[in-house]
Amino acid sequence: MDFNNIKSRFKVISTNNDSCKAICPSHDDKKASLSIKHVNGKTLINCFAGCEINDILEAVGLNQRDLFDEGISNYELKNTNGYKELARYKYITLDGKTVFEKIRYRTNISSKNFSIVRNVDGELVYGIEKGNYYEFYTGSHKWSKKEREGAASRYFDGIEPILYNLPRLIEEVKNNSLILIVEGEKDVDSLSRVGLGATCNFDGASKNNQKSKWRKSYNQHFAGAKVVIIPDNDLPGKSHAKNIADNLKGIAKEIGILELPGLSEKQDITDWFEMGNTKEALLNLISSLQNESVDNAQIEDSGKGVFENNNTYSKYTKNGIKEITDFIIDPLELIEGTFTKELRINIITNKGKVIFKKLNVDCLMGGYQKFKNSLGELLIFDGKDSELEAIKRIILDKDFKKKIGVEQTGFHFHKNNIYFVSGDK
């Protein structure tokens, strides 16, 4: 792809012949951190905030092949651009099914690249989100989100990611064993080799100003667990560790964050072991932590630990997970009138039924009995005021439209315009 076409995908702030500075689409960029240069028939892209090249390209609908002026096939990329697979990590369910694989590889452009691939009825799908995918080439049975001229397209459903090393994680929690959460699969494997139970999320740590990559669906696996989080030695790693700890408050029995001594910038637990440190040394450091213990009774009284689970609102208790509704609420829009606020919602039951309803916001504010009455007899809410507050926070944190409404017939002045509202609104 030619240089000007590539530049057009970005918000360019300044340009100088064959180079420019642009806003990075992979993080909340306020300083035009992205450098884009054209050198010897290819485009070089670098984010000074540290974003990965694949994340940047994916955000604007490009891939590494597009950086070459004359184009390059997948086969040529692997054979002329120094492609080499370094590791392949399988994400496996409790019943032994591989949900997807994460491939780590290097090229001449970048030494650290990752791809997520899943097998859907014999088709290799590169990505986990739902949507249209495009075949690499006719008959390849490989599909990605990258649009290709003349390529066949096909819709694939998305999947919910799981934690790495999940079967062992569940077993260790059952046995009340220590659980270590680290940043990557390589570190999980390093800890497994010395006999320690560990896990990580598939997409690593986010930058400080990016949305957290730790999903609330992961929290359910840590009910009553003893957890120590070991971050990589950099700001994203430490931010990621704190976010995980915040997520697991009220869920895990104990939570600690261990920053390993003697690491250079960006080093991790695997590097620490390669320096000659031992399992025993690690356990000594862990034993010296002041872990945060959790009072389950206090958590239950406060309403913390409520989360969406299989189209129910559930909560963590000292005896495990308890469902407090048989539905969740998906807010569509909020109409703010002169005297009332009306929330228009879809109620989605645990059986998959969808019910449209107009709900006065006062029903959320007025206590659990008023809320129960507004739902009717067919829906169950078995909770307290504190848990209703938690549910309200979950609902109002979602993205939905907010509109101005009026309840009086006549003329209304709004944003420098005059509107007439009739009797039928």
Protein Blocks (a to p, Z undefined) as FASTA:
>chain_A
ZZklmmmmpccfbdchjaccdddfkbccfklpaccddeehiacdddfkopafklmmmmno
pafklmpmnopafklmmmmnopacfbdcddddfkopafbdcdddddfkbccdcdddddee
hiacedjbecddddfbghklpacfbdcehiacddddddddddehklmmmmmmmnopacdd
dfbfklmmmmmmnopacdddfklpadfkbccfbdfklmmmmgoiacdddddddfklmmmm
mmmmmmmgokambdcddddehiaehiafklmmmnopafklmmmmmmmpccddddfklmmm
nopoiaceehiacdddfkbccdfbfcdcddfbdcddfkbccdddddddfkopacdddddf
klmmnojklmmmmnojmbccdddfklmmmmmmmmmmpccddddddfbecdddeehiacdd
dfkZZ
